[in-house]
């Protein structure tokens, strides 16, 4: 359930960033595709549609995603996506074959780069003092 919620929330955050964040929008230029995150057992899947510098998401599998990230199960997917060091968690998962990539691996790296735009901004010292 947590993994399903995390994917839904990821879709909401990316949709919002695609509307409001110019730096995020720059990453979407000339990217019209669908990609998918799912469990290898097929129980949880969500696909994300990138079109006209906007991202939307829908539950379920996509017909022909440009790339798909498959996690061995929902608990593992949640742990990996919420790990402190996500890059290390992904690399270990891929090496251990707990994460499988289908499609273009370069797009997976692009997707991981997108996630840095979704983190909440740290409050500056001035805002904290107010």
N, C-alpha and C positions, 0 to 999 in steps of 0.2 A: 504494500500500500504506500509506503514511504517513497519508493522509487517512482511509482506512478504519479504521485503528487509532485515529486521533484521534476519530472519531465514536463508536467503541466505548467509548473511555476517557471521553468526554463523557457517554455514557449511564451508565457506572459511577459517575462522580462525582456526577451528578444523582440517581441512585438512592440513593446513600449520603447525600447532603445532604437528600433528601426524608424519610429515616428519622431523621436525627440533628440537623439544624440547624433550630431553631425559626424563625429569621428566613427561611430558605429556604421552610419549610413555610407561612409566612404568605403568601408570593407565590403559593402553589398553591390557596389557598382559592377555591372556586367556579370552578375552572378544570378542567373535564372536557373534554379534547380530545386530538387527535393532531396532531403536527406533524412535519415531515420536512426533513432536510438531504440534498442529493443533488448529483450532477454532471449537467449538462445533457445529456450524452451517454447518461445512464442506466446507466453502468457501476458507479457507487457510490451507494448509497442506504441511509439508516437512518432509521427513524421512532421517535418518542418518544411514549409514551402517558402523559398526565396524568390520573389518576383517583384520587379519594379522598385528595388531598394526597400522592400518591406518583407517582414517575416510573419508568417502565420503558422499555426500548428493545428494538427488534428490527431485524434487518437487512432490507433490501429496502424497497420502496415501500409507502406506506399507501394504502388505497382512497380515502379522502376526507379529507385533512389540512386542519385549520383554516388553516394556512399552510405554505408550503414555501419553502425557500431553495435555489435552484439555482446552483451555481458552474460556470463554463465548463469546468473540468476538475479532476481530483483535485489536481494540483500547485498550481493557483491556490487551490483550497479550503483546502488545508493552509497555504499561505502567508498567506492572509487570516485564518484562524482562529487562527494562531499569531503574528500580527504584534504588535509592541510596542504600537502604537496601533491597536487593533482597530476602534474607531469610525471613524477616518479611513480605514482599509483598506476597511471595508464601504461607506462613503459613496462613495469613489472607484470601487469595483467596481460599485455600483448606477448611478452616473452613466455609467460606461463600458459598461454593459450586460454586464459580465462576471459579474454576480450578478443573478439574476432572482428577484423575489418573486411568489409566487402566493398568493392568499388575502388575509387581513386584515393590512395593514402595521402596525397598532397592536400586534398580537401579536408581530411581529418585534422591536419595541422592548421589549416585555415580556420576551421571551426573552433579548435582549442584557442586560437588567437582571439576569436570573437568574445570568448567568455570573460576576458579581462575587462571589457567594457561594461559588464553586468554587475560588477562588485559595487556595493554602496561606497560613496565617497567618504573618506575619513574626515571627521570634523577637525577644522584647524583650531589652534590654541585660542584664537580670538572668539570663535563660535562657542567653545567649551566654557570660556570665562563669562559669557553673556547670560 
